[in-house]
Each structure stands twice: as C-alpha cells, then as structure tokens.
Amino acid sequence: MNLIVGLGNPGKDYVNTRHNAGFLLLDFLNEKWKGKSFRLESKLKSKISIIKDNSKNVLLLKPQTYMNLSGKAVKKVMDYYKIISQNIIVIYDDLDLEIGMYKITQKPFKGGHKGVRSIVDYIDEDKFIRIRIGIEKQGGRKNRNNISGEKFVLSKFSSDEKKVLYVAFNKIFLELNKYFIN
C-alpha cells in the first residue's frame, strides 16, 4: 500500500488557508480518484480515505495532530498498515515557491518545514517523496504588504489564486497517476 500524506491543520479556522495546501490537494486527489469521504480514525490521529482500483492501492492521510506534530500520526498509520517509508509521499506548502509552482523531490530533507521535520523525526528517516506546493504571492514576498511569513501561511487563498493552485493540482494528479500505474 502507498501512503500520501497531506499536511495541514485541523479545524474550521484553517480551512482553505495556505498552510493547508496539503489537505487541499488530498481533497482534490480523493475527488479525482473517486474516493469515499475522509473518515476520522481517532486511534490513528488522522482522517483517511482509501483508494483501491486496478492501478492504485493508496491511503490518503490528513494528520489531525496539527502541523508540527504530523509525524506522530504518520508513524501510527505506518505501523498499523505496515507501510515502509519508500511508499510514502508527503505533500506540503512551500513559502519559497510562488502559487502555481510545485516541486517533487526525494533528496535528503534539509529544509525547515516543521511538519516534514516532525515526520522525519518520528519515522527516523527521510527516504520518502516530497511534493512542495507553492503558496507565495505571484511576484514574491514584496507583494505581501509586509505580512510576516507566520501570518501569511494562515491567510486564505483568493479566488484567483485558487484557480492557479488547481491548475498545479491537476498537473500533480497527472504525475501521480503515472507513478501508480503498475
């Protein structure tokens, strides 16, 4: 089984915020792959949806531990479903990339994203694939009106930004489909 983890924060206050780009992409993938609604699994500290068809056996995971403790939920799910780190993809927001951009990597983790750092710390390795989703304003930080990064990641996307974001989501969806075809 493959595990796709979308990082974000649980709760109504964080819906559609930049920091929840991972949750937004999981919702998009779940809809495209015709998955069932995410269900809360309290013992796993997560919301999950399982996609099973001829080409995919994928568990979509939204940790409910808040961003900085995401590793706790990921570790519980890995242990429960017997998933190895090489079968994990972690999706998260990246303030260093503009909206509409994304990067897929599997290099050793050196970044400062606290959600990813938590996963690396809990599972004690970084051999998983990472998809970084750009959340920065087009044109860069200068177009943020001096809003700090900490506040900016908790701001909501404008409707125009969501359109650009969903174009990137569709490209990621197409790449993931190639990844899962046997």
trRosetta pair geometry for C-beta under 8 A, 3 or more apart (Angstrom, degrees):
i j d omega theta_ij theta_ji phi_ij phi_ji
1 57 5.1 -98 -113 130 66 103
1 58 7.2 151 -170 -102 76 23
1 59 5.8 41 164 -14 122 106
1 81 5.7 -73 69 163 145 123
1 82 7.9 98 34 74 110 74
1 83 5.8 -76 82 -93 95 102
1 87 6.9 105 94 148 46 145
2 56 7.6 -74 39 -159 123 79
2 57 6.6 120 15 85 81 66
2 58 4.8 -27 73 -108 100 76
2 59 7.2 -176 90 24 48 70
2 83 7.6 104 -137 -142 17 120
2 87 4.8 -130 -113 179 61 95
2 88 7.5 170 -167 -84 66 30
2 89 7.2 22 173 0 108 101
2 180 6.9 -115 20 -107 158 102
3 58 7.5 158 -90 -160 20 66
3 59 5.1 -19 -109 66 70 101
3 61 6.1 6 -169 -4 96 128
3 74 7.8 121 145 -148 143 86
3 77 6.6 130 -133 125 140 124
3 78 7.1 -79 -17 -86 167 74
3 81 7.3 139 -74 78 117 142
3 83 4.9 65 -25 175 126 163
3 87 6.2 84 15 119 82 87
3 88 4.8 -18 72 -110 104 75
3 89 7.2 -179 95 29 55 64
4 26 6.8 164 117 -108 109 94
4 29 6.9 -53 108 99 158 166
4 58 6.0 15 -3 -176 108 115
4 59 7.3 178 27 85 66 50
4 60 5.3 -20 69 -111 101 65
4 61 6.9 168 84 23 48 79
4 88 7.8 157 -88 -160 30 53
4 89 4.7 -12 -114 67 75 105
4 91 6.7 25 179 -12 92 113
4 176 7.7 24 -97 -142 144 139
5 22 7.3 -6 131 179 62 131
5 61 4.7 -29 -105 74 69 110
5 62 8.0 146 -157 -85 60 28
5 63 6.9 26 -159 -26 107 99
5 70 7.2 111 169 174 131 120
5 74 5.7 -5 -101 -101 153 111
5 88 6.6 8 -3 -169 111 101
5 89 7.1 -180 26 89 69 52
5 90 4.7 -15 68 -112 109 70
5 91 6.8 -178 91 23 54 72
5 119 7.3 142 96 -102 163 145
6 22 3.4 161 -175 154 69 83
6 23 4.9 143 127 -76 125 33
6 24 7.6 -170 -174 36 139 42
6 25 5.7 -177 -117 65 124 90
6 26 3.6 -112 -14 -31 148 120
6 60 7.2 12 -5 -173 108 90
6 61 7.1 172 22 83 68 54
6 62 5.6 -22 66 -95 99 76
6 91 4.8 -21 -109 67 66 113
6 92 7.8 156 -161 -74 47 53
7 22 3.9 88 43 24 54 163
7 23 7.5 -85 96 -35 24 75
7 63 7.0 -3 -119 32 61 112
7 67 6.0 71 175 -130 104 83
7 70 5.5 -32 -120 -100 99 158
7 90 6.8 37 -32 -177 108 93
7 91 6.7 -164 11 87 77 57
7 92 4.2 10 39 -100 129 94
7 93 7.3 -114 84 5 106 77
7 113 7.9 107 89 162 168 125
7 115 4.2 97 -154 149 144 157
7 116 7.3 -79 -52 -54 158 69
8 14 6.5 146 170 142 97 130
8 17 7.9 138 -151 64 101 94
8 19 6.4 123 -135 124 65 73
8 20 3.5 58 -138 -128 122 72
8 21 7.3 177 -83 36 102 37
8 22 5.1 -155 -37 62 88 94
8 23 3.6 -40 4 -22 157 114
8 24 7.7 124 -77 -12 144 70
8 62 6.6 -26 47 -152 109 98
8 67 6.8 -68 170 -80 11 91
9 13 7.9 -42 111 82 123 90
9 14 4.1 -158 79 -105 104 171
9 17 7.6 -8 42 56 109 132
9 19 6.2 23 -2 113 107 122
9 20 6.3 -89 33 -76 70 98
9 66 5.3 18 -127 -132 87 66
9 67 5.4 -48 -68 -31 86 93
10 14 7.1 95 91 46 11 133
10 47 7.9 136 -105 -13 112 118
10 62 7.6 115 -83 143 88 109
10 64 4.6 40 -53 -142 146 74
10 66 6.9 -86 22 -70 85 58
11 14 5.4 77 72 14 83 102
11 15 7.9 -123 106 -31 46 80
12 15 5.7 -30 -154 -8 43 117
14 17 5.0 -78 -162 18 61 128
14 19 6.7 -69 -155 75 109 108
14 20 5.3 127 153 -49 99 131
14 154 7.3 -76 -116 -140 78 81
15 20 6.9 -73 -127 68 22 169
16 20 6.9 -12 -9 68 7 128
16 24 7.2 84 -109 -85 49 121
16 156 5.0 30 118 -140 102 100
16 157 6.1 -111 175 28 88 91
16 162 7.9 -28 -152 -91 106 124
17 20 4.9 86 60 10 77 104
17 153 7.1 64 154 147 107 55
17 154 5.2 -25 -161 -157 141 40
17 155 6.5 132 -144 74 86 20
17 156 5.6 -70 -95 -86 56 56
17 157 7.9 154 -143 -18 19 75
18 21 6.2 -4 -175 -42 47 103
18 93 5.7 105 152 -144 75 149
18 135 4.0 110 -167 -175 109 134
18 152 6.8 -16 41 141 153 71
18 153 4.9 -119 85 -150 111 47
18 154 7.2 -65 41 -28 90 11
18 155 6.1 25 -5 64 113 69
18 156 7.7 -172 -28 -119 73 15
18 157 6.5 123 -75 -60 73 83
19 67 6.5 -66 171 -68 117 148
19 93 5.5 -116 -127 22 33 153
19 135 7.8 81 -62 -157 36 174
19 153 4.2 72 -63 157 97 99
19 154 5.9 -3 -4 -81 126 53
20 23 4.4 -34 -177 35 93 118
20 24 6.0 100 123 -26 84 92
20 93 7.6 29 26 -40 16 127
21 24 5.4 -53 -147 36 36 116
21 25 6.4 35 156 -18 67 102
21 91 7.5 -122 115 147 83 97
21 92 7.1 86 72 180 101 29
21 93 4.1 119 25 -81 123 90
21 133 4.3 -156 145 87 137 138
21 135 5.6 -127 -46 -75 142 117
21 165 7.4 -128 -132 -152 102 128
22 25 6.0 -53 -148 35 30 107
22 26 6.6 31 152 -18 62 105
22 62 7.9 151 118 -117 97 78
22 90 7.8 -24 -131 175 135 64
22 91 4.3 148 -130 103 86 87
22 92 4.9 -12 -60 -94 125 45
22 93 6.6 -99 -25 -28 85 73
22 115 7.9 -139 -2 122 156 161
22 133 7.1 -177 -67 16 58 131
23 26 5.7 -55 -151 35 33 112
23 27 6.5 36 151 -21 66 102
23 62 5.4 60 -115 -125 91 120
24 27 5.8 -52 -153 32 32 112
24 28 6.5 34 149 -19 64 106
24 165 7.3 -4 126 149 145 135
24 169 7.6 -98 127 -89 95 138
25 28 5.3 -52 -150 36 37 117
25 29 6.3 37 153 -18 69 103
25 91 5.2 -109 71 157 141 153
25 131 7.6 -139 133 105 169 134
25 133 6.4 -159 -43 -67 136 151
25 169 5.5 -163 -119 -122 81 103
25 172 6.6 -24 -151 87 127 152
26 29 5.7 -52 -144 38 33 109
26 30 6.1 37 156 -22 66 107
26 38 7.9 57 132 -76 120 132
26 49 7.9 144 168 33 104 117
26 60 5.0 137 -158 -176 106 118
26 61 7.7 -115 -125 59 148 31
26 62 6.0 -168 76 -66 162 98
26 91 7.0 173 -50 57 86 140
27 30 5.7 -54 -145 36 28 113
27 31 6.5 27 155 -17 62 106
27 38 8.0 -68 -95 -24 75 125
28 31 6.0 -59 -153 36 27 109
28 32 6.3 22 154 -15 64 110
28 166 7.0 -178 -113 -129 139 83
28 169 4.6 -33 142 175 170 139
28 173 6.9 -108 133 -66 108 121
29 32 5.7 -58 -144 41 32 110
29 33 5.9 11 164 -1 69 114
29 35 7.8 32 118 0 72 130
29 60 6.4 172 91 -104 120 136
29 173 6.2 -177 -101 -106 75 92
29 176 7.0 -19 -122 76 123 162
30 33 6.3 -64 -137 50 23 97
30 35 4.0 -78 -157 50 78 125
30 38 7.0 -63 -113 -53 168 89
30 49 5.1 51 -123 81 124 160
30 51 7.4 -147 -121 -64 61 114
30 60 5.6 -116 -74 46 101 171
31 34 7.5 24 180 -77 31 36
31 35 7.5 -63 -51 37 23 84
32 173 5.4 -8 97 -146 176 140
33 51 4.7 -4 138 -132 138 142
33 53 7.7 -149 -171 0 94 128
33 56 6.8 -62 -148 71 133 162
33 58 7.5 -42 174 58 169 132
34 51 8.0 110 68 -130 60 99
35 49 4.3 80 156 156 135 128
35 50 7.2 164 -144 73 111 27
35 51 4.8 -70 -86 -81 108 89
35 60 6.6 1 -139 13 176 136
36 39 7.5 -1 115 -26 112 105
36 49 5.8 -172 67 -143 68 98
36 50 7.7 7 33 48 105 66
37 49 7.0 -143 121 -96 18 116
38 47 4.1 47 161 159 120 112
38 48 6.5 147 -151 66 79 15
38 49 4.9 -78 -92 -43 62 103
38 60 7.3 -92 -98 98 99 111
38 62 6.2 12 -154 17 152 126
39 47 6.6 168 77 -153 22 73
39 48 6.4 -33 58 61 74 69
39 49 7.3 118 8 -80 74 64
40 46 7.7 168 -149 100 51 37
40 47 5.4 -39 -90 -96 55 79
40 64 7.1 36 -135 -48 94 157
41 44 4.1 13 113 36 117 113
41 45 7.8 -34 95 21 77 21
41 46 5.4 -5 58 69 100 81
41 47 7.2 153 14 -107 76 25
41 48 5.5 5 -3 10 126 114
42 45 7.1 26 -173 -76 37 42
43 76 7.5 -170 136 176 65 134
44 48 7.0 7 90 -29 147 127
44 73 6.4 72 153 -155 71 80
44 76 4.9 169 -143 121 62 121
44 77 5.3 71 -165 -76 121 78
44 80 6.1 -67 -98 0 113 158
45 63 6.5 14 122 -157 93 75
45 64 5.4 -144 173 58 63 90
45 65 5.2 40 158 -59 128 100
45 72 6.2 -18 79 116 159 102
45 73 4.2 -123 94 -98 103 93
45 76 6.0 101 28 34 100 155
46 61 5.3 -30 -167 -157 138 92
46 62 6.3 142 -164 73 78 50
46 63 5.5 -48 -102 -108 88 42
46 64 5.7 -174 -98 0 26 92
46 73 4.7 127 -64 -170 100 122
46 76 7.4 -173 -13 79 116 118
46 77 6.0 14 -1 -61 161 123
47 61 7.6 140 76 -157 52 44
47 62 4.3 -10 58 60 100 108
47 64 6.2 97 -19 -54 83 110
48 59 5.9 -21 -160 -173 115 96
48 60 6.5 145 -157 77 57 59
48 61 5.5 -11 -103 -100 84 65
48 62 7.5 -160 -71 25 41 71
48 77 7.4 154 -85 -120 131 129
49 59 7.6 155 80 -159 41 51
49 60 4.6 -6 58 54 90 113
50 58 7.3 164 -156 88 52 48
50 59 5.3 -22 -104 -104 77 70
50 60 7.5 -159 -79 19 27 75
51 56 5.2 -16 119 120 109 126
51 57 7.5 -175 91 -136 68 19
51 58 4.4 -3 56 60 107 96
51 59 7.8 -163 22 -76 73 24
51 60 6.7 62 -15 -21 105 104
52 56 7.0 -150 -124 98 24 74
52 57 5.6 27 -115 -114 77 68
52 58 8.0 -170 -70 29 47 59
53 56 5.4 33 46 45 86 87
55 177 7.9 40 119 -162 141 73
55 180 5.6 98 142 126 93 95
55 181 5.1 -25 -159 -111 128 56
55 182 6.0 -145 -135 -3 69 87
56 180 4.6 17 -95 165 89 143
58 180 6.7 -47 -53 -114 124 142
59 77 7.1 -176 125 179 144 125
59 81 6.4 -82 -22 -109 161 175
59 83 7.5 -107 36 -67 131 148
61 73 7.1 166 171 136 120 113
61 74 7.1 118 123 -101 151 69
61 77 5.7 -13 -113 -97 147 176
63 66 8.0 -71 120 37 104 20
63 69 7.6 -162 155 98 135 69
63 70 4.4 151 46 -136 163 72
63 72 7.5 113 -155 65 128 76
63 73 3.5 159 -127 53 97 149
63 74 6.5 -48 -74 -41 125 76
64 73 6.6 128 31 -92 59 147
65 69 4.0 -107 145 97 117 104
65 70 6.0 171 65 -88 113 33
65 72 5.1 153 -125 61 167 116
65 73 4.9 -159 -11 -30 122 110
66 69 5.6 53 68 31 82 98
66 70 7.8 -110 97 -55 38 68
67 70 6.0 -20 -163 -39 35 109
67 114 6.3 76 131 87 102 102
67 115 4.3 -76 -174 -73 80 109
67 118 7.9 153 146 8 52 143
68 114 4.6 -24 -111 139 82 125
68 115 6.5 -88 -83 -76 31 58
68 118 5.9 140 175 -55 41 137
69 72 4.9 -6 165 6 93 121
69 73 7.6 90 123 -10 81 90
69 118 5.7 -166 -126 -154 19 150
70 73 6.1 -61 -164 39 47 105
70 74 6.1 42 147 -19 77 111
70 115 4.4 48 2 -159 141 86
70 116 7.8 -6 66 -62 138 27
70 118 4.9 120 47 83 75 130
70 119 5.7 -34 102 -55 103 91
71 74 5.4 -57 -140 41 36 113
71 75 5.9 39 161 -23 70 106
71 118 3.7 -150 -8 142 107 77
71 119 4.2 -171 -92 -86 85 32
71 120 7.2 -81 -97 31 132 37
71 121 5.6 -83 -64 63 179 83
71 122 3.0 159 157 3 114 128
71 123 6.6 -136 -155 -13 100 80
72 75 6.1 -57 -151 34 23 110
72 76 6.7 22 152 -17 59 107
72 118 7.3 -48 -13 167 73 117
72 122 6.0 -151 -66 -105 38 150
73 76 5.7 -55 -150 35 34 112
73 77 6.3 28 155 -15 68 107
74 77 5.9 -59 -149 40 30 108
74 78 6.2 34 153 -22 66 107
74 88 7.5 64 -165 -144 118 144
74 90 7.9 -10 -108 -96 147 113
74 119 5.1 19 41 -123 160 96
74 122 6.4 127 67 83 100 137
74 123 6.5 -66 114 -42 114 120
75 78 5.6 -52 -144 35 30 114
75 79 6.3 27 158 -16 64 107
75 122 4.3 -113 -43 153 129 119
75 123 5.6 -166 -91 -72 87 77
76 79 6.0 -59 -150 38 27 108
76 80 6.1 23 156 -18 64 113
77 80 5.7 -56 -140 39 30 111
77 81 6.0 -3 171 11 67 113
77 83 7.0 -7 128 27 82 131
78 81 6.8 -75 -138 54 18 86
78 82 7.7 49 169 -122 53 7
78 83 4.7 -103 -132 63 65 92
78 84 7.7 99 -158 -84 107 15
78 85 7.6 8 -130 -70 142 64
78 88 7.5 -32 -92 -71 112 131
78 123 6.4 73 11 -109 167 119
79 82 7.5 16 -172 -74 25 45
83 87 5.5 -119 -168 80 91 119
83 88 6.6 101 144 -65 120 93
84 87 5.4 84 64 11 74 102
84 88 7.9 -133 105 -18 43 94
85 88 5.4 -52 -155 17 46 121
85 123 5.8 138 -88 149 117 139
85 125 5.2 -124 -18 86 177 120
85 126 7.9 -136 175 -134 139 3
85 127 4.8 92 116 63 120 97
85 128 5.1 -102 179 -56 82 92
86 127 5.6 -35 -78 127 71 117
86 128 7.1 -151 -101 -94 20 57
88 128 3.8 -41 84 -126 101 128
88 129 7.1 -177 99 33 54 72
89 128 6.6 -170 -87 173 24 100
89 129 4.5 -23 -110 76 77 107
89 130 7.5 167 -162 -87 60 22
89 131 6.3 29 175 -11 104 107
89 176 7.6 166 107 -117 177 109
90 116 6.1 127 128 -111 147 90
90 119 6.2 -160 -100 42 153 174
90 128 5.7 74 -9 119 102 131
90 129 7.3 170 22 89 65 53
90 130 5.2 -21 67 -111 93 72
90 131 7.2 -174 90 26 44 70
91 130 7.8 155 -86 -164 32 54
91 131 4.5 -15 -108 67 77 108
91 133 6.5 40 -178 -23 90 114
92 113 5.7 104 128 178 149 154
92 115 5.7 175 -119 77 138 130
92 116 5.9 -114 7 -50 162 104
92 130 7.2 -34 25 -163 102 98
92 131 7.6 140 22 80 56 61
92 132 6.4 -25 73 -114 77 58
92 133 6.9 -164 98 22 27 90
93 113 7.9 161 71 -129 64 126
93 132 7.8 31 153 -162 14 66
93 133 5.6 -51 -107 71 46 94
93 135 4.6 7 -160 -22 107 140
93 153 6.5 132 112 -144 149 105
94 97 4.6 44 97 19 115 105
94 103 7.5 -12 23 30 168 104
94 113 7.4 -64 -98 -73 72 131
94 132 3.9 38 -35 -179 142 107
94 133 6.2 152 15 63 88 37
94 134 5.8 -45 72 -91 95 44
94 135 6.6 149 59 10 41 89
94 136 7.9 -52 111 -18 64 96
95 135 6.1 -43 -89 65 53 99
95 136 5.5 93 -167 -67 52 97
95 149 5.5 44 -158 -146 165 112
95 152 7.3 96 -125 94 120 124
95 153 6.5 -69 -73 -76 117 104
96 134 7.9 -93 84 -117 46 81
96 136 7.0 12 -143 -30 1 136
97 101 4.3 -132 180 90 108 116
97 102 6.8 111 144 -91 158 29
97 103 6.7 -159 -78 -9 149 102
97 132 6.1 124 1 130 142 108
97 133 7.3 -153 79 142 131 23
97 134 3.0 -104 119 -94 97 95
97 135 7.4 69 75 13 79 51
97 136 6.3 169 87 16 31 107
98 101 5.3 75 62 6 70 119
98 134 4.9 14 77 173 27 139
98 136 4.8 -71 -100 77 49 97
98 137 7.1 -45 -135 95 88 28
98 138 5.3 80 -172 -105 126 52
98 139 7.5 109 -120 11 134 31
98 140 6.9 -67 -81 -69 109 53
99 134 5.3 -159 -81 114 20 99
99 135 6.3 38 -80 -135 79 24
99 136 6.7 -142 -25 67 68 45
99 137 7.1 -4 -3 -124 110 19
99 138 6.0 -69 47 -52 98 82
99 157 7.6 125 -118 -131 140 112
99 161 5.2 -71 -158 -155 169 92
99 164 5.0 78 135 102 108 128
99 165 5.7 -61 -164 -70 102 82
99 168 7.7 -143 174 -9 58 142
100 134 6.3 -40 48 72 43 130
100 138 7.3 31 12 -86 123 106
100 164 4.3 -60 -70 169 104 107
100 165 6.9 -96 -69 -77 53 38
100 167 6.4 6 -130 70 88 113
100 168 5.2 -179 -148 -50 36 118
101 134 3.8 63 61 -21 84 148
101 168 7.0 -54 7 -110 7 138
102 131 6.2 4 179 -178 118 88
102 132 6.2 166 -158 84 63 57
102 133 5.2 -15 -107 -107 101 53
102 134 6.1 -120 -69 -4 52 86
102 168 5.3 131 -20 -176 117 120
102 171 7.4 170 38 85 128 117
102 172 6.0 -31 94 -71 168 114
103 131 7.4 172 85 -151 43 47
103 132 4.7 1 53 50 90 107
104 129 6.6 -1 -172 -178 91 107
104 130 7.3 167 -151 86 46 49
104 131 5.2 -13 -101 -102 77 77
104 132 7.9 -161 -73 20 32 70
104 172 7.8 150 -64 -126 116 89
104 175 6.8 -145 -37 141 158 153
105 129 7.3 160 86 -156 34 62
105 130 5.3 -17 65 61 83 96
105 132 7.3 13 13 -5 107 108
106 127 7.3 24 -175 -172 98 49
106 128 7.3 -130 -131 119 84 25
106 129 5.0 -41 -84 -102 97 64
106 130 7.1 159 -87 14 44 75
107 110 7.9 -36 120 -1 106 101
108 126 5.6 86 -147 88 57 133
109 116 6.0 -162 -146 146 140 119
109 117 7.5 -179 143 -89 135 56
109 120 5.4 -126 60 -76 149 145
109 126 4.1 -131 5 -149 106 146
109 130 7.2 107 -92 -39 99 150
111 116 6.5 36 74 73 114 141
111 117 7.8 -127 91 -57 74 91
112 117 7.3 -12 -165 -46 31 129
113 116 4.3 55 88 19 111 110
113 117 6.4 176 88 -16 54 87
114 117 5.2 -51 -140 38 35 117
114 118 6.3 44 156 -26 65 100
115 118 5.7 -50 -153 28 30 114
115 119 6.9 29 149 -17 61 101
116 119 5.6 -51 -154 33 38 112
116 120 6.4 39 150 -18 68 104
116 130 6.7 30 -125 -121 136 132
117 120 5.7 -54 -148 38 33 112
117 121 6.2 32 153 -19 66 108
118 121 5.7 -57 -147 38 29 111
118 122 6.2 21 159 -14 66 110
119 122 6.0 -60 -143 40 28 105
119 123 6.1 -6 171 10 67 111
119 128 7.6 -61 140 37 133 145
120 123 6.9 -71 -134 52 20 86
120 124 7.7 76 168 -98 52 11
120 125 7.1 -119 -147 89 68 18
120 126 4.8 2 -118 -78 110 96
121 124 7.4 13 -178 -75 24 51
125 128 8.0 114 110 -16 89 84
131 172 6.3 82 -164 -141 145 128
133 165 7.6 52 178 -148 119 94
133 168 6.9 128 -142 124 91 138
133 172 7.9 -36 -92 -56 101 154
134 168 7.3 -148 40 -112 96 169
135 153 6.8 68 112 -121 148 72
136 140 6.3 -1 153 -127 130 38
136 141 6.8 -56 -156 -64 119 63
137 140 6.7 -21 77 76 86 12
137 141 7.3 127 42 -94 105 22
137 143 4.1 -140 121 88 141 113
137 144 5.5 -171 1 -67 136 74
138 143 7.0 -18 75 56 50 163
138 164 7.5 -92 -55 -165 124 177
139 142 6.6 -85 137 65 96 94
139 143 4.4 79 84 -29 117 137
140 143 6.4 114 70 10 49 95
141 144 5.3 -39 -164 5 53 124
144 147 4.7 -113 161 41 103 93
144 152 5.8 -31 -148 -102 132 136
147 151 5.2 -114 -179 87 94 117
147 152 4.8 121 117 -71 113 93
147 155 7.2 22 156 -36 157 142
148 151 4.8 86 60 14 85 99
148 152 6.6 -151 93 -11 40 92
149 152 5.5 -57 -137 38 29 115
149 153 6.4 31 166 -24 66 102
150 153 6.7 -52 -151 26 22 106
150 154 7.5 6 153 -4 53 110
151 154 6.1 -73 -163 43 37 105
151 155 6.9 48 144 -40 70 99
152 155 5.5 -43 -155 9 41 117
157 161 4.2 -137 -168 94 93 119
157 162 4.8 119 120 -62 130 81
157 165 6.3 -36 -145 -16 158 148
158 161 4.5 96 50 6 78 104
158 162 7.0 -138 92 -8 41 85
159 162 5.6 -49 -149 32 34 114
159 163 6.9 40 151 -23 62 99
160 163 5.7 -49 -157 27 35 114
160 164 6.9 31 149 -13 64 103
161 164 5.7 -56 -153 39 37 110
161 165 6.1 42 148 -24 68 108
162 165 5.3 -52 -143 37 34 118
162 166 6.2 32 158 -19 67 105
163 166 6.1 -57 -148 36 27 106
163 167 6.9 34 151 -23 60 100
164 167 5.8 -49 -156 26 35 114
164 168 7.0 32 148 -13 63 102
165 168 5.8 -59 -161 37 35 110
165 169 6.4 39 144 -24 68 105
166 169 4.9 -41 -141 32 43 120
166 170 6.5 50 156 -24 65 96
167 170 5.9 -51 -156 30 31 112
167 171 6.9 31 147 -16 61 103
168 171 5.6 -55 -154 35 37 112
168 172 6.4 36 150 -19 69 104
169 172 5.6 -55 -148 37 33 111
169 173 6.2 41 150 -26 66 104
170 173 5.4 -47 -147 31 33 118
170 174 6.6 35 153 -19 63 101
171 174 5.8 -53 -153 34 32 111
171 175 6.6 30 150 -16 64 105
172 175 5.7 -56 -150 38 35 111
172 176 6.2 34 153 -20 68 106
173 176 5.8 -56 -147 37 28 110
173 177 6.5 35 153 -25 62 103
174 177 5.7 -48 -151 28 31 115
174 178 7.1 33 151 -17 60 100
175 178 5.8 -53 -159 32 37 112
175 179 6.6 40 145 -23 66 106
176 179 5.2 -51 -151 32 40 119
176 180 6.4 24 158 -10 70 108
177 180 6.3 -65 -146 42 29 101
177 181 6.6 39 156 -37 65 100
178 181 6.1 -46 -148 14 32 113
